[in-house]
């Protein structure tokens, strides 16, 4: 089960970074809620334990926020055009 979790984390980091380039921070709330719904639905369909679903939603929520913050920090460090 390690591979799907790492894929989900990487995808969440990238989604968070893309969102930071286009939207304000308020976009994270509906994105996180949508991710929770999708992960819960997938977990129930695959009959995964509630503890694993909870862990994955916590990790994805954190990854979305870290991706968003990382993109903002990298954008702020970029050298402005001359």
Residue frames as qw, qx, qy, qz and C-alpha x, y, z in Angstrom:
[[0.000, 0.883, 0.470, 0.000, 0.00, 0.00, 0.00],
 [0.411, -0.566, 0.056, 0.712, 3.01, 2.34, 0.04],
 [0.303, 0.108, 0.525, 0.788, 2.93, 3.14, -3.64],
 [0.029, -0.714, -0.574, -0.399, -0.64, 4.51, -3.87],
 [0.375, -0.832, -0.259, 0.315, -0.06, 6.69, -0.79],
 [0.423, -0.408, 0.244, 0.771, 3.11, 8.22, -2.24],
 [0.199, 0.351, 0.605, 0.686, 1.39, 8.81, -5.55],
 [0.187, -0.824, -0.520, -0.124, -1.46, 10.54, -3.76],
 [0.437, -0.722, -0.080, 0.530, 0.94, 12.72, -1.78],
 [0.375, -0.138, 0.413, 0.818, 2.91, 13.77, -4.86],
 [0.059, 0.552, 0.629, 0.545, -0.28, 14.54, -6.76],
 [0.297, -0.851, -0.418, 0.111, -1.58, 16.59, -3.81],
 [0.442, -0.533, 0.098, 0.715, 1.65, 18.58, -3.61],
 [0.255, 0.101, 0.535, 0.799, 1.44, 19.38, -7.31],
 [0.092, -0.713, -0.618, -0.318, -2.24, 20.30, -7.14],
 [0.379, -0.801, -0.263, 0.382, -1.52, 22.62, -4.21],
 [0.395, -0.342, 0.275, 0.807, 1.31, 24.27, -6.14],
 [0.136, 0.359, 0.621, 0.684, -0.83, 24.79, -9.23],
 [0.212, -0.808, -0.547, -0.055, -3.63, 26.26, -7.13],
 [0.415, -0.658, -0.093, 0.621, -1.18, 28.74, -5.59],
 [0.312, -0.068, 0.423, 0.848, -0.27, 30.05, -9.02],
 [0.071, -0.402, -0.615, -0.675, -3.87, 30.80, -10.01],
 [0.457, -0.681, -0.467, -0.331, -6.01, 31.33, -6.89],
 [0.213, -0.639, 0.410, -0.615, -6.05, 32.89, -3.43],
 [0.017, 0.221, -0.909, 0.353, -5.73, 30.77, -0.29],
 [0.607, 0.070, 0.397, -0.685, -9.51, 30.42, 0.06],
 [0.726, 0.296, -0.473, -0.401, -9.49, 27.86, -2.78],
 [0.188, 0.290, -0.911, 0.225, -7.90, 25.36, -0.39],
 [0.472, 0.003, 0.617, -0.630, -11.10, 24.87, 1.61],
 [0.824, 0.308, 0.054, -0.472, -13.26, 23.53, -1.28],
 [0.567, 0.495, -0.655, -0.062, -10.28, 21.59, -2.64],
 [0.039, -0.276, 0.873, -0.400, -9.66, 19.89, 0.70],
 [0.629, 0.116, 0.483, -0.597, -13.34, 19.09, 1.12],
 [0.788, 0.431, -0.251, -0.361, -13.46, 17.61, -2.39],
 [0.367, 0.452, -0.804, 0.124, -10.34, 15.54, -1.65],
 [0.336, -0.149, 0.770, -0.522, -11.92, 14.24, 1.57],
 [0.770, 0.265, 0.215, -0.539, -15.01, 13.18, -0.35],
 [0.701, 0.496, -0.478, -0.186, -13.03, 11.46, -3.09],
 [0.184, 0.407, -0.850, 0.280, -10.72, 9.67, -0.65],
 [0.499, -0.042, 0.656, -0.565, -13.61, 8.55, 1.53],
 [0.810, 0.355, 0.000, -0.467, -15.51, 7.28, -1.50],
 [0.589, 0.491, -0.642, -0.025, -12.51, 5.38, -2.81],
 [0.062, -0.335, 0.835, -0.432, -11.76, 4.00, 0.65],
 [0.657, 0.076, 0.499, -0.560, -15.32, 2.76, 1.08],
 [0.801, 0.436, -0.217, -0.348, -15.39, 1.26, -2.41],
 [0.553, 0.443, -0.691, 0.140, -12.12, -0.61, -1.80],
 [0.816, -0.499, -0.272, -0.101, -13.20, -1.56, 1.75],
 [0.454, 0.373, -0.463, 0.664, -10.23, 0.15, 3.39],
 [0.448, -0.504, -0.615, 0.408, -10.28, 0.60, 7.16],
 [0.090, -0.954, -0.253, -0.131, -11.46, 3.88, 8.65],
 [0.550, -0.698, 0.163, 0.429, -8.07, 4.45, 10.26],
 [0.558, 0.013, 0.482, 0.675, -6.31, 4.23, 6.89],
 [0.188, 0.747, 0.466, 0.436, -8.85, 6.58, 5.27],
 [0.320, -0.935, -0.122, 0.096, -8.38, 9.07, 8.11],
 [0.602, -0.464, 0.311, 0.570, -4.60, 8.88, 7.81],
 [0.472, 0.285, 0.522, 0.651, -4.72, 9.39, 4.06],
 [0.035, 0.882, 0.375, 0.284, -7.07, 12.37, 4.32],
 [0.443, -0.848, 0.039, 0.288, -4.78, 13.97, 6.91],
 [0.592, -0.240, 0.434, 0.635, -1.72, 13.40, 4.72],
 [0.348, 0.533, 0.531, 0.560, -3.45, 14.72, 1.59],
 [0.145, -0.952, -0.266, -0.046, -4.71, 17.80, 3.47],
 [0.507, -0.706, 0.216, 0.445, -1.19, 18.53, 4.67],
 [0.565, 0.025, 0.531, 0.631, 0.30, 17.91, 1.22],
 [0.225, 0.778, 0.456, 0.368, -2.14, 20.32, -0.42],
 [0.261, -0.960, -0.065, 0.084, -1.23, 23.02, 2.07],
 [0.591, -0.498, 0.373, 0.513, 2.51, 22.39, 1.79],
 [0.518, 0.327, 0.545, 0.573, 2.31, 22.45, -2.01],
 [0.066, 0.915, 0.330, 0.223, 0.38, 25.72, -1.91],
 [0.404, -0.881, 0.109, 0.221, 2.84, 27.31, 0.53],
 [0.669, -0.221, 0.446, 0.553, 5.88, 26.03, -1.38],
 [0.431, 0.564, 0.466, 0.527, 4.67, 27.57, -4.62],
 [0.106, -0.975, -0.162, -0.110, 4.03, 30.89, -2.90],
 [0.557, -0.705, 0.257, 0.355, 7.50, 30.86, -1.36],
 [0.629, 0.032, 0.507, 0.589, 9.18, 29.95, -4.64],
 [0.267, 0.779, 0.409, 0.394, 7.19, 32.63, -6.45],
 [0.275, -0.960, -0.028, 0.044, 8.29, 35.19, -3.87],
 [0.613, -0.525, 0.384, 0.449, 11.93, 34.20, -4.26],
 [0.666, 0.483, 0.405, 0.398, 11.85, 34.51, -8.05],
 [0.314, -0.293, 0.131, 0.893, 13.97, 37.28, -9.50],
 [0.385, 0.752, 0.357, -0.399, 11.69, 39.97, -10.91],
 [0.659, 0.474, 0.343, 0.473, 12.12, 40.70, -14.61],
 [0.340, -0.474, 0.007, 0.812, 14.26, 43.74, -15.37]]
